[in-house]
Amino acid sequence: MNSPLSHPEIAALGEFANRRWDEAIVPALTDYIAVPAKSPMFDPDWLAHGHLDRVVRDAAAWVESRKVAGLRLELIRLPGRTPVIFFEVAATRPQASSLSPQTVLMYGHLDKQPEFNGWRNDLGPWTPKLSDDKLYGRGGADDGYAVYAAVTAIEALKAQGIAHARIVGLIESCEESGSTDLPAYLGALQARLGDVSLVVCLDSGAGNYDQLWLTTSLRGMVSGVLKVEILTEGVHSGDASGLVPSSFRILRQVLDRLEDSASGRLLPEALHCQIPAERVAQAQAAAQQLGDAVWQRFPWACGGEGSPSLPTTTDPVQALLNRTWRPTLSVTGAEGFPALGDAGNVLRPYTAFKLSLRLPPLIEGHLAAQQLKALLEDNAPYNARVTFSADGRAGAHGATGWNAPTLAPWLEAALNDASQAHYGAPLGYIGQGGTIPLMSLLQQGFPNAQMMVCGVLGPKSNAHGPNEFLHLPYAKRLTAAVAQVVAACP
């Protein structure tokens, strides 16, 4: 294991990160937020619109403008695929094997979720605004900052003359569509990635803004459209109701096969897994640190005195486990409904729901997708036409989640040291309810690699929703912490 950095070196990393964020990263992210670079799933004409290409080119130009010693960058586009940035930084520390040098892989993405509604009057998805140490706008925190922070961490090491292993960066532009293009790039770049010993992924979250948080698990996902058709066209509800069954009622019956509507528990046992004892213990520790903030941080509709809105549980431990290790169903979109002002007395011909099914980390995504389709489509009530079509977000085979490997002693020590040095608090461990398809792919491709999965998505940062923001003080500290951990990588 490498010797720890000196106190002056650690302090210098923090000072460098602060300065670079203020001088160079915030202006670059302000420009980035203004570009509606929506992921291909949300912008089928992304190639013609050119927004993804623009943010990828801008990020690449920014990296090259830093003139980092030993850094080589390439923009790569496989036929029919979204582009990626690949960069390589030569090692400055002698390594045991020149044939297969140990490599640190840094990951991020530049594509964005769609606008959504409900933004504050003074904010908008494509109108960046800096206020109270927060940079508002779509994509800054999820995950546009990653490439800038990663390269700045490398710069910070070089500015202090701190030796490091070989580093490569892979920045994609399809993550919000399920990283459907990523396997092709991993295959094409396999030889150039090298022997990956540490993955630094900056696309995750934080339990608070007071300490460094390490992501210990990610849920998988199956998403798609459930559609129930009963008529070929709408008919007068007074004429047909009572005889023609409502497509909405049929859809409710079908969903009752999947979810207990009273509790929200998913009924198929195949969608559940046993939670590892280590993850339960970490959830208990995180609950001690976060308390009721685990559930109070959400924007409840009835938040005042009297009859406030309540979560499914107010037990912080169970709240953490519910959002990270238990399957859940969300309806994220609907079709077949007219706007309220246009809703006449018509029995609608069909109802369609967009379903988002989050899976426990140990459940295979492709098996869950097959089981879900069979469960929803078989033996349709009233012989209605019921179809479930998986979409591009999770792919036809679903996305498998991820459970972190056991921490190597050097990485556990480095993470704790970095958290204490830059946050003044110990490292926190927390599972995340979202999905990062790359992590499962990398775990399979590099089974011996260590994983530093972190991010800036803390309380109320609201990725994917309105008023998304990047917490700048946390991001600055995270950048310095990444540099310190990379320096410790054997």
N, C-alpha and C positions, 0 to 999 in steps of 0.2 A: 504494500500500500504506500502511496506517495505521502511525503511529509506535508503537513497542513501548511497553508499559506500564512504568512506573517500578518499581524494586525494592520500594519501600513498597507500591505498589498490588498487585503480585504476591503479596507476603507477606500482605497483608490478605485477598486472595482465599482463600488457604490457611487462614488463621485463621478466616475466616467459615465455610468449608465444614466444618472440624473441629467448630466450635461447633454449627452447625445439625444435623449428623449426630447428635451426642451428645444434644442437647436435643429434637429433633423427629423426625428420620428413623428412628432406631433404635426408638423407641416405636411409630411408625406401622407399620414393617415387622414388628415383633413381633406386632401385631394382624393384619396381613395374612397372615403365615405360618400363623396358627391357622385360617384359613378354607380349607376344601377346594375352592377355586375351580378345579376341573378343567376343561380345555378341552372343548368340546362333543363331540369325538370320543371322549373317555373318560367323558363324563357326558351321555348322550342326553337326560336329563331336567333339564338344566342350568337351563332357564327356571323349572321348577316348584321346584327346589331353592333357587334364588335366590342361590347363592354368588357367581357372576360379577357379578350386579347389585350385591351388597354391596361387593365389593372395588372395583368401579368407582365406586360412590357414595362410599365412604370416601376413595378417592384424590382424587376431585373436591372433596369437602368439605375435605380437608387443603390442597389447592392454594388454594381460596378463602379459607381461614383465614389464609393468609400475607399477604393483602391487598397483593399485588405491584402497584405503580403501573403503570397502563396495561394490566393483564392482564384479559382477558375469557374466561370459560370456558363451555363448553356441553357437556351430555351429549346425545349423538345416538344414536338407535336407528332404523334403517331397518326397515320391516316384515319380520319373520321373520329378522332379523339380530342378532348379538351387539352389545352397545353399544360405543361409542367415546367417548373424551374428546377434545374439540378445544378448544385454547386459543390465544389470540392476544395478543401483546404488541407494542404500538406501538413503532416505531423512535424512538430518542432521538438518532440521528445523521442530519443532513441527507443526503438521497440524490439522486442525479442525476436520477431520474425519479420523480415523484409518481404517475404513471399505472401504472407497473409496478415498485414498489419491490422491491429485492433482499430475499429472505426466507431465514431460517435455519429449517429444519424439524427438530424434535426428535421422535424416535420411541422407543416402548417398548411393552410389552404386560403384561397383568395376569393372563391365564389361565395355568394350570399343567399340568404333566405329572402322571400318576397317582402313587400312593404308592410303588410298587415295594417289594421286601423287602430284608432284610439290614441294616436300620438298627441302629446300636449300641444296646445295652440302655438307655442313658440318653438316647437321641434318638428322634425320630419325625418323620414328614413334617409333621404338624399341631401339633407341640409345640415351639414356638420355644425355643431355648436359646442364650444368649450365653456363650461360653467362649473364652479366649485370643484376644481380638480377632476372633473368628469368630462370626457369627450363623447358627446351624444351622436348617434347616427347608426345606420345599419352596417354591420360587418366589422366595425373597428375592434370590438372585443371578440367577435366570432367570425373569422379568426385572422382578420387582416393584419393585426399587429405582429403575428408570429414571426414572419420572415424578417421584419425589421428588428425585433428583439433578439432573434437568434444571431443575426449577423453582428449586432451591437455587442452581444456577449463575447463573440470571438474577437471583435475589435478591442474590447476591454482587456482581454488576456494579453493580446499583442502589445497594447500600450504599456503594460507593466512588465513585458518581457517574461511572462509566465508560460512555461512549456505546456504543450497539450498534445493529445493523440490526433490522428487523422480525423477530420470532420467532413461529413457530406450533408447536404441539405436537399430535401425533396418537398417542394411546395406545389400542391395540386390545385385544380380549379373545378373539381367535380364532387367534393365531399358532401355538400348539401343535397346531392342527388344520389347518395349512397356509395360514393367513390367507385362507380361502375367502371371507370376507365383505369383505375389504379392498378388492378392486377396485371393489365397489359404492360404498364410502365415498370412495375416491379420485375416482371419477367425480362423486359428489354434491358433493364439497368442492373440486373442481378450481379453480373461480373464486376461492375463499376462500384456497387455498394460496398463490396468487400466483406470482411468478417465483422459484422456489427456486434459490438459488445455493450453498447448503451444507446437506447432510443430516448430522445428528448422530444416529447409531444406537448405542444403548447395550446391545445384545443380543448382544454377541460375547465373545471371550475374550482371554487374555493368556498369553504364553509363560512369564512369571514375575511376581513381585510387586515387582520392583526397578526397573521403568521403564514408561513408557507404550508400549503396543503398538497399532499400527494394523493393522487387518485388511485384507489386500490381495485376498482372494478368498474365495468361499464355494462349496461344492459344491451341486449340485442334488439332486433326490431323486425316486424312484418307489417307492412302497410299496403293498402290497396283500397279499391272501391267495391263496396257491397251494394248491388242494385237489385231491386225487386220491381218487376213489371207485371201488371195485371190487366191492363187495357192497351189498346193501340192508340187511343186518344182520350182526352178528358171528356167527361159527361156530366150533366146536371146532377148535383148531389142529391137534390130532392127526388129525382127520378130513380137514381141507382143505389143510393145508400141503403143498407139493410139487405141488399141483394148482392151487389158487387163488393167484395171485401176491400177494405182500405189497404193500399200498398204500404202505408206507414205502419199499420197494425201488424201486417205480415212481417215487416222488417223487425218490429219489436219482438215478435215471437222467435224469429231466427236468432236475434241477439241474445235472447233468454237462454239459448243453448250454450252460449259462451260466457255470459256474465250474470252473476247474481246482482240484480239492479238495486237491491236493498243495501248490500254491503260493498259492492264493487269488486268482490272476489271473483277471479276467473275460475270457472268450474272444471275444465279439463285438467286432471292431475298431471298430464304429460307436459303442461306448460309451467309447472312448478319444479323447483329443485331444493335439495337440502342446503341450507346456508352454512358455509364452513364456519367452524368455531372461531377461527382467527378473525373473520369478518364481523361476527357478532361482538366479539370483544372490542374491536376497533370502533364499531358503532356505539358501544356503550361509552367508550372514552370520548368520542366526538360529541355525544349527547351531553356529557358532563361539561364540555367546553362551550357548547352552543345553547343548551337549554331550550326554552320555548321559542327562541329565534328560528329554530328549524322550521316551524310552521307559521310563526307570526310574520315572517318576512314577505309573504305573498300579499298581493293587493286585494284583500277580501272586500266584497261589495258592501257587506254590513259590518263595518269595523268599529262602530261607536258603541256607546253603552246601551244597555237594554237587551237586544237580541243579536249579538254579533255572529257573523258567519263562523262556522267551525270546520276544522279539517276532519278527515276520517279517523284520526287519532290525535290526542294531545300528548301522548307519551313520546318524548323525543327519540328514544331508542327505536320504537316501532315505526315512527315517522321516517327515520333514516332508512330502515330496512325496507319499508314499503316502497320508497322511491328508488331503491337500488337493487334489491334482491327478490322482489315479488313482481309477477306479471300484472300489467294494467292495460286497460282499454280506454282509448280516447277517440271521440268523434271529432275530427278536425275540419270537416267540410260537409256540405249537403248540396244536393241538386234535385230538381224536380219540384221545387217550391217557388211560386211567384213571390214577388215582393209584397209586403203587407198591404200596401196601397193598391195593389193589382189583384188581390186575392178575392175572386168572386166565388159564387156557390157552385164550385166545380170539384168533382171527384177526380183527383189527379191520376194520370195513367201509370206513373212510376215514382219511386222514391229511391234516391241513391245517397249513401253515406260514405265519406272518406274515413277509413278506420286506421288508427295508429295503435298497434299492439306492441308494447314494450315487453321484452323477454328477460328472464333472469340470465345472468352471465354464463351459466353452464348449460343452457339449452341451445341445441343446434338450430340455427335459423331456418335451414332448408326443410328440416323435418316439421318444424312448427308451421311453416307456410303450407305444406301439404296437408297437415292435420286441420288447419283452419279452413282451407278451401273445402275439404270433404265435409266438415262439420256444418258449415254454413249452407252449402248447396244441396246436400242430399235430402231427399224426401220433403220437398218444399210444400208448405201449407197451401191448400186450395190449388195445387198444381201450378202455382205461379212460376214465372221465370225468375229464378234467383241465381245470380252470378257473383263470384268474388274474383276480381282481377287485380293481381299484385301490380304495383306501379314501380317506377324507376327509383324511388327513394330507397327501398330496401332490396329491389330486384326480385325476380320471379322466385328466387330460392331463399329469400329472407337474409337478414344480416345476423351473424352470430356475435354474441357479446364477448366479454373479455374479463378474466380474473388474473390479476397481476401475479407474476412469479414471486417466490420468496426473495426478499431483499438480501443482496450480498452485504456482508458487514461493512465493506468500504463505502457502499452507496448509502446505507442507513446512517453511517457516521457523517458522511458528507452532506446529506440533506439536513440532518439535525444541526450541524455546524452552520450551514448556510441560513437556516431559518433563524437561529439565534443571532447570527452576525448582522443580518439585514432587516429582521423584523423584531428582534429582541424577545422572541417567544419560541417555544419548541415546535417541532414539526407536527402537523396534524394529518391524520389519515382519514380519508372519506371516500365512499363509493359515489359514483355519479349515475343518474338515471338515464342519461343520454347515450348515444351510440357513436362510436368512432370506428368505422369498418376497418381502417388501417391496422388497428392494434391487434385484432384477431389474425389478420394476414401476416403481420410481422412476427407474431408469436409463433406461428407455424413455420415461417421461413427462417427465423433466427431463434430457435428454442432456448439457447443459452444466453441470450441478451438480457441485460437489465433494463428496466423501464422507469423513466422519470416522466410521468404524465401529470402535468400541472396546467393551470390556466388562470385567467383573470375574471372568470364568470362567477363573481360572488353575489351576495344578497342584492336583489333588486336590479341587477345588471340587465336582466330580461332579454337574453338572446332569443331571436326569432319573433319576439313580441314588440309592442310599442315602447318607445323611450329607451331603447337599448343604449347602454353606455359602457365606456372603458374607464375603469378606475385608475387614473394615472399614477398616483403614489404606489399602488400595489404593483402595477406593471413595471415601474422602475426598479423596485426591490426584487421582483421576480427575475428581471434581466440580469441583475448582479448575482442573484442566487444561482442562476443557470451557469454563469461564467465560473463561479466557484466550484460547482459540482463537476463541470467538464474538466476543470484543472485537476480534480482528484481522480478522474477516470484512469485506471491502470493502463 
